[in-house]
């Protein structure tokens, strides 16, 4: 839905840019035929060429994606609009009977300039990554100054605060004309300082600074006149430079990162066991697993593997955080758990050893909730340890679901000297055990209602006679229907163990 809206906005922006260019070109024809307009042919020419470049530039970044692209497109549309408004001002200025229209257009032009400056600040802030105290201060000051200047400009409707039109329809600056430049000056200086201080390549910094420097140079050459065709032409040149240098380079870096993430995602998927393994030594067991990550790589994991000819181990875990850091911690944790499971006798000993190792040099404070079980198929005794994880759900044949409400210690990687305990239960033919991460129960709908354990229990009970993989499909399908239209915010991982009858 969101992606579709973005695509529609891009199409509308392109249509607007083209319509604006057509309007300017049609109006510019009159500048050749009406004597009073011939001295403004330069403005008409800049407006016409500039609007065509705006449409071409907008078309060039229509299919682009990445940080700041929305602000860049909006800047292009605003510059195109300013060309059109400037063209209309040139046509109506110095015509007494059209002074009201000209005055209104001047107000619109000045207000558009405010938005354009703010969008530029937002664009470079996003793409260059402003940080520190100055960035936080700017976040507070710039919107306040923008509101102040908006009120100053709108006050011209009632008083000649910063400009006025004389009886002949000519534009003049008023006594407080300098009040219009406070927001521009402060925002430009703050943004320029943050651009220079940012940790970005020099060519990207220079490209961003052109948005400030080019109009300033034109302002000096035009003897202190803002808001004319040449001014917006300079802004457009800056946008083209920023697009060619900043945006394209950032897009290349993003594409490279995406490629790396896809490779990492493939490596992570390959590290997980098969979703439908066949354990020849344990024909009475059916183990199935699934993981749907919220990002390219995730922090959840699961595993199941034989320890010897009589015992099989299965587990699930949820690492704090998301993305690449969580995925790296996940791979480390998974490897440690499997290694210690092959050498330790009990589930508590496994987690004691893993926790001690994870706490070593854990400067980032990463941790993982986890649940591990070892099933002895001779006695069908399940030994298990819960390290701060969600309660598993046990469905016994012909009975309602029950939660295995045991927690045997803090999450893994939390405190080095944590000592874990363990419990045991006996499983029977027809029993089904579901392990899951909080991405299941904390999935939410458009009203922010959580999926919850109660709903999960009901759907699990309805899958009593279904094969393990069908049970997982039913749960995932129900979550999908419940959370339709809401982006997945957390990894959704499950393991289901079924004892054949």
N, C-alpha and C positions, 0 to 999 in steps of 0.2 A: 504494500500500500504506500509506504513512505517513498520507496524507490520510484513508483509510478508517478507520485506527486512531483518528485524532483525532475523526472523526465518531462512532464507536462509543463513545469515552470521553465525549463530550458527551451522548449519549443515556443512557448509564449514570449519569452525574452527575445528569441531570434525574430519572431514575427514582428514584435514591437520595434526592434532595431531596423528592420527592413522598411516598415511603414514610416518610421521616423525619417529615414534617408530619402524615401520617395517624397514625403511632405516637404523636406528642405529643398530638394532639387526642383520641385514644381514651383515653390515659392521663390527660389533664386532666379528663375526665368524672368520674373517681374522686375528684378534689379537691373536688367538690361534695357527694359522698355520705359520705366518711370524715371524721369530726370532727377527727382529728389533722392532716389536710391542709388544712383550711380557711384556716389562717393563711398558707398558701403559694399562695393563689389568684392573687396578683399575679404570682408567678413563672410559674405555669402559663399565665396569660393572655399574658404576654410571650413565653414559649416557643412557644405556639400561633400567635400572630400573626406572630412573627418567622420561624418555619419556613415559613409560607405565603408571606411576602415573599421568603424565600430561594429557594423554588421558582419564584416569578414572575420574580425577577431572573435566575436561572439560565436560564430559558426565554428571557428577553429577549436574552441574549448567546450563545445557542447557535449561531446562524448567523454571529456576528461573527468577524472575523479581524483579526489585527494583533499588534503587539508586546505581550506581557504578558497576552494573553487567557487563556492556559493557567493562569497564576498567579491571575488574577482568578476564574476558574471554580473553581479549587481552594480559594480563600478562601471562596467562597460555600458550597461543600460542607462545609468545616470549620466554618463558623459554624452551618450547619444541624445538623451532628453535635453541636456543643457545646450547641445548644438541646435536642437529644434527650437527651444525657448529663446536662445540668443538670436536666431534667425527671425523669429516673430517680433522680438524687441526691436531689432533693426528696422523692421517693416513699419512698426507702429510709433516709434519714437519721433518726436518733433512734429507729430500730427495732433493738433489740439483736440479734435473730435474723437480721437482714439486714446486719449491720455489715461482713461480709466483702465482700458485693456493693457496698456503699456505698464502702468503702475502695478497691476496685478501680476503681470509676467515678471517684472523686476523682483517682486516679493517671492514668487515661486523659484526664480533663479537663485536667489540668495539662500532660501531654505534648502534647495537641492545641494548647494555647495556645502552646507553644514553636514548633511547626510553623507555626501561623498567623502569628506574629510574623515568622518567617523568610520566609514567602511574601509578606507585605506588603513587607518590605525588598526582596525579589527583584522584585516587581511594580513598585514605584516606581523601582527602579534601572534596570529595562528601559525603562519608559515615559518617565521623565524624563531618563534618560541621565546617570548619575553619572560624573564623571571626576575626575582629580587624585589627589594623594597620599592624601587622606582616604578616597577610594573604594577605593584599593588596600589601605590599612590595614584598612578595614572588611571587605574580602574575607577577610582572614586572621583577624581577631579574632572576628567574629560566629559563624562555625562552631565555633570552639574554645569560646566561651562557651556555645553551644547544647549541645555535648557535655557540658560541665561540669555545666550545670543538669540535663540528662537524668540524669546519674549521681546528682546530689543528690536528685532526685525519686524515682528508683528505690531509693535507699538507704532510703526510708521503709518498704520491704517488710521490712527487717531491724531498723531502728532508727527511733525517732520523731525524725527529723532536722528536718523542717519542719512536720509536722502529725501528728495522731493522732485516733482516735475513742475516746471514753471508753466505759466499760461500758454506758452507756445508748445508745450509737450516735451521740452528738453529736460534731460536728467541732470540733477545737481546733487553734490554731497552736502549734507547738513552739518551743523556744528559738532555733533557727536559721532561723526562718521567712523572715528577710530574705535568705537565700541564694537563695531562689526569684526574687527581684526583680533580681538583678545583671544577668542576661542581658537582661531586659526593659528595665531602665533604660539600660544601655549602648547596646543596639541602638536604642532610641527616640531617645536623644540624638544618636547618630551619624547616624541616618536623617534626623532633623529638621534637623540642620545641613546635610546634603547637599541636602535638598529646598530649603532657603532659598538655598543657594549655586548651585543649578542654574539654567541659562539657559532658563527656561520662563515662560509667562505667569503673572501673579500668581494668577489664579483657579485654575489647576492646582496651584500650590504650596499654596494654602489648602485645596483639596479633599484633597490628600494628607495634610496635617497634621491633618485631622479624625480620621484613624485613630488618631493619638496623643493628640490633645486631648480628644475626646469621652469615651473610657474614663477618662482622667485626671480629668476633671470629675466623672464618675460615681463614681470611686474616692474623691474627697474628700467628695462628698455622702453616700456610703454608709459613711463613717468607716473607710476603709482596707480594704475587702473586695473582693478580686478574685474573678473566676470565678462570677458570678451571672447571672441572666436579664437584668437591666437592663444589665449590662456588655456582654453579647453583643448586646443590642438597640442599644446605642451603636455597636458595631462594624459592625452591619448598616447602620445609618444612614450611617456613613462610606463603606461599600462602595457604597451607592446614589449618594451624592454623587460619589464618584470615578468611578463608571460614567458618570453623567450629564455630568460636566464633563471629566475627563481622557480617558476612553476614547473617548467620542463625538467630542470635538474631534480627538484623534489619528487616529481612523478617517476623519474628514473630510479631514484633511491627507494621510493615506495614499491615500485615494481620488483626491484631486487629483493626487498624485504619480504614481499608477498611470495616470491619464488622460494626464498629460504624457509618461510613458514610452511609452505606446501610440502617441501622436502622433510621438514621437522615433523609435520603431521603424518607423513607416510612412515617415517621411522617410528614414531610413537604408536601408530596403528599396528605396525609389524611386531612391536614389542609385546603387544597384548596377545593372550592365547586365542585360539580359534573360537568363534562365537558358538559353534556347535561341535565340540570335540567328541571323539569316540574313544572311550577308555576301555580297552579290551579286557583288562584285568578287573574291571568293575562294571559288569553288564547290568547290574541292578540299579545303577545310578545314571541320572541324566543331568548334566550341568550345562547351563546356557548363560551367556553373558552379552551385554550390549553397552555401548558408550556413545553418546551423542554430545560432542563438545560444543560449548557456546562460542568459542573462537577456533582459529585454525588448529591450535594445540590447547590441551586442557590439563587440569590438575587431578582429575579423577583417574583411578585405575582399578582393575580387578585382575585376579589370576586364579588358576586352579591347576594342580599338578600332583602326580603320585609321589608319595614319600618312599613307600616300599610296596610290596605286593599286597599289603592289607590296608594301608592307610592312604588317604587322599586329603590334600590340603586345599582350601579355597578361601579367598579373602576379597575384601573391597576396601577402598580408601578414598579420602577426599582431602586434597592438599589445599591449604589456605591460598587465597588469591586466584588469579586466572592468567592465561597467556603463557609466554615463554618461561618466566621464572618458576611458575607452578609446574610446568611440564618438566623442567630440569630436576626440580625437587622430587617430582613424581617418579622419574626414571631411577633416581638414586634410591628412593625408599623402596620401590618395587624390587630392585636388584638385591638390596640388603635383606628384605623379608624372605625372599626365596632362598637366598644363600643360608640364612640362619635356620630356616624351616628344615633344611636337609641335615642339619647338625645338632639341633636342640630337640629335647624330648617332649616339651610341652609348649602350648601356645603362649603361656605367660613368660617363659624363658626366651622365646623368640622376640616378643615385644620388649622385654627388658634389654636385650642386646641391641636391637634396632634403635630403640630410643636413646641409649647411651651414645651410639655412633652418630645419630642425627643431631644430637645436641653439641657435638664437637664442631667448633668453628661456624656455628650457625648465627653469624652476625646479622643476617637479614631477618631473623626471627620467624622463619618459615616453620610450619608445623602441618601435621596431617592427622585427621581422625581416621580410625581404621577398625575393622572387625576381621578376625581370623578364626577359622574353624578347622579342626582335623577330625575326620570321620574314620573310625575303625570299622571296616565292613564286616569283621568277624562278629562283633557284638552290636553293631549299629550305634555305638556310643559316639556322640559328637562332643568333643572338647573344644571350648571356644573362649576367646578373650576379646573384650570390647574396650577400645581406647578412645572413649569420647564420641563414638559414632552413633548414627541413628539406630534405633532398636530394630532388629530383624523381625519379620513377620512369619510366624509358623502356621501353616494351614494343615491340620490333621484331617484325614478322611472322615467325612460325616460330621465334622465339628466346626464351630466358628473359628475365625482366625484369632491368634493370640500374639501379643508382642513379647519378645524375649527381653524383658526390661532389666538388663544387667549391664552395669558399667564398671569396668575393673581397673580404671586408672585414667589419668589425664591423656590428652592427645599426644601423639608421638612427636618428639622434637621440642616439647615444652619445658620440662625440667629434667636435668640429667639423672637425678637420683630417684625418679619415680619407679616404683616397683608394682608390677601388674599381677593380678590374680587371674583365676580362670574358673569356669563352671562346666558342668556336663549335663547333657540331656540324651535320651534315647529316642531314635527315630524309628518309625514303623513303615511298612509298605503302604504306599498311597500318600505319604506325607509330602508336603512341599514347603520349602524354606526360601523366602525372598530377602535378599540383601539389596540395599539401595542407598544412594547418596541424597543429600538434602535438595539437590536440583530437581528431584521428583516431587517431594512434598511441598517445596517452596515455589514451584511453577505457579504463575498467577494469571488471571484473566484481565480483561480491560478494566474491570472495577477494582483491581488489586486484591481480589479474593484469592487466597492460597488454595492450591489443589488439596493439600492436607493429607494426614494419615488415614482419616476416616474414609475418604473417597478411595484411597489406594487399597484399603482393606476390602471394601465392597467389590472393587473390580477384580481383586485377587480371588476372592471367594467365588466369583462368577466363572473363573477359569479352572476350577477344580479338576475337570475331566480333560482339559486341553493339554497337548504336549507342551514342554517347557518353552520352546521357541514361540509357540502360539500365545502363551501367557504373556511373554514379554511384548509381543506385537500388540496384544489387546491393551496392555497398560500404556504403551507408547502412543497408540492410537487415541486412547481416552485423554491423555495429556494434551495431545495435539488439538483435539476438538475443544477441550476446556480452555486452552491458552491461544486459541485462534486469533491471529491479528496482533499478537504481542511478541516482540523479539525475545528469543531465548536468552536469559541472563546468566544461566549457570549450567555447568555440565550435568547431563542426565545419565546416570550409570546404574546398572542393575545386574545382579546375578541371581539365578533361580536354580535351586537344587530340588529334583524330584526323585523320590524313591519308588521304583517300579513295584507294582503289585505282583 
